[in-house]
């Protein structure tokens, strides 16, 4: 049987396990998910929804205006393109914020933190 003085305590084991899990989360990029940051799947859904909503709202608004003003499909087509442009602008806004959570932005933040310490 092992000597009680040389056997690591359960508390010591738990603290080492917590530290190892924390390092693994930081290295794998899952730290943002755990802290409530955007996940890859969430960003993908958001980008898709931004595009679809822009197109649907633009087309719907154009259709309603066409019915009201009796202009045929012209306003619907115009607002379809405007809605698509609005959707693309929203996707670009999302993508500009994306560099803060993963990839190059994350690498720059870590380099800055390393220099501060």
C-alpha positions as CSV (number, residue, x, y, z in Angstrom):
1,X,0.0,0.0,0.0
2,X,1.2,3.5,-0.8
3,X,2.7,5.8,1.8
4,X,0.1,8.5,2.7
5,X,2.8,11.2,2.7
6,X,3.8,10.5,-1.0
7,X,0.3,10.0,-2.3
8,X,-1.1,13.2,-3.8
9,X,-4.3,14.4,-2.1
10,X,-7.6,14.5,-3.9
11,X,-7.7,18.3,-3.7
12,X,-4.3,18.6,-5.3
13,X,-5.4,16.3,-8.1
14,X,-8.6,18.3,-8.7
15,X,-6.7,21.6,-8.9
16,X,-4.2,20.1,-11.4
17,X,-7.1,18.7,-13.4
18,X,-8.9,22.1,-13.5
19,X,-5.6,23.8,-14.6
20,X,-5.2,21.2,-17.4
21,X,-8.8,21.6,-18.6
22,X,-8.4,25.4,-18.6
23,X,-5.2,25.2,-20.7
24,X,-6.9,22.8,-23.1
25,X,-9.9,25.1,-23.5
26,X,-7.6,28.1,-24.2
27,X,-5.6,26.1,-26.7
28,X,-8.6,24.6,-28.6
29,X,-10.5,27.9,-28.8
30,X,-13.4,26.6,-26.7
31,X,-12.9,29.2,-24.1
32,X,-15.0,31.7,-26.0
33,X,-17.9,29.2,-26.1
34,X,-17.7,28.6,-22.4
35,X,-17.6,32.4,-21.6
36,X,-20.7,33.0,-23.7
37,X,-18.9,34.1,-26.8
38,X,-20.0,33.1,-30.3
39,X,-19.6,29.6,-31.5
40,X,-18.9,28.5,-35.1
41,X,-22.3,27.0,-35.5
42,X,-24.0,30.1,-34.0
43,X,-22.1,32.4,-36.3
44,X,-23.0,30.3,-39.3
45,X,-26.7,30.4,-38.4
46,X,-26.5,34.2,-37.7
47,X,-24.9,34.8,-41.1
48,X,-27.5,32.7,-42.9
49,X,-30.3,34.4,-41.1
50,X,-29.0,37.9,-41.8
51,X,-28.9,37.2,-45.5
52,X,-32.3,35.5,-45.7
53,X,-34.0,38.2,-43.5
54,X,-32.6,41.0,-45.7
55,X,-33.9,39.3,-48.9
56,X,-37.3,38.4,-47.5
57,X,-38.0,41.9,-45.9
58,X,-36.8,43.7,-49.1
59,X,-38.9,41.5,-51.3
60,X,-41.9,41.8,-49.0
61,X,-41.7,45.5,-48.8
62,X,-41.3,45.9,-52.5
63,X,-44.3,43.6,-53.1
64,X,-46.5,45.6,-50.7
65,X,-45.4,48.8,-52.4
66,X,-46.1,47.3,-55.8
67,X,-49.6,46.4,-54.7
68,X,-50.3,49.8,-53.2
69,X,-48.8,51.8,-56.1
70,X,-49.7,49.4,-58.9
71,X,-46.2,49.5,-60.4
72,X,-45.9,45.8,-61.3
73,X,-42.8,43.9,-60.2
74,X,-40.4,46.8,-60.4
75,X,-40.4,47.9,-56.8
76,X,-40.3,44.3,-55.7
77,X,-37.2,43.7,-57.8
78,X,-35.6,47.0,-56.6
79,X,-36.2,46.2,-53.0
80,X,-35.0,42.6,-53.5
81,X,-31.6,43.9,-54.5
82,X,-31.7,46.5,-51.7
83,X,-32.6,43.8,-49.2
84,X,-29.8,41.6,-50.5
85,X,-27.3,44.5,-50.2
86,X,-28.5,45.1,-46.6
87,X,-28.1,41.4,-45.8
88,X,-24.5,41.4,-47.2
89,X,-23.7,44.6,-45.2
90,X,-25.0,42.9,-42.0
91,X,-22.8,39.8,-42.8
92,X,-19.8,42.1,-43.2
93,X,-20.5,43.6,-39.8
94,X,-20.6,40.2,-38.3
95,X,-17.4,39.2,-40.0
96,X,-15.6,42.3,-38.8
97,X,-16.5,41.3,-35.2
98,X,-15.5,37.7,-35.9
99,X,-11.7,38.5,-35.9
100,X,-12.0,39.4,-32.2
101,X,-12.9,35.9,-31.1
102,X,-11.0,33.5,-33.3
103,X,-8.0,33.4,-35.7
104,X,-5.7,36.3,-36.2
105,X,-7.5,38.6,-33.6
106,X,-7.2,35.9,-31.0
107,X,-3.5,35.4,-31.8
108,X,-2.9,39.2,-31.5
109,X,-4.7,39.3,-28.1
110,X,-2.6,36.4,-26.8
111,X,0.7,38.1,-28.0
112,X,-0.4,41.3,-26.2
113,X,-1.2,39.5,-23.0
114,X,2.2,37.7,-23.1
115,X,4.0,41.1,-23.5
116,X,2.0,42.5,-20.5
117,X,3.1,39.8,-18.2
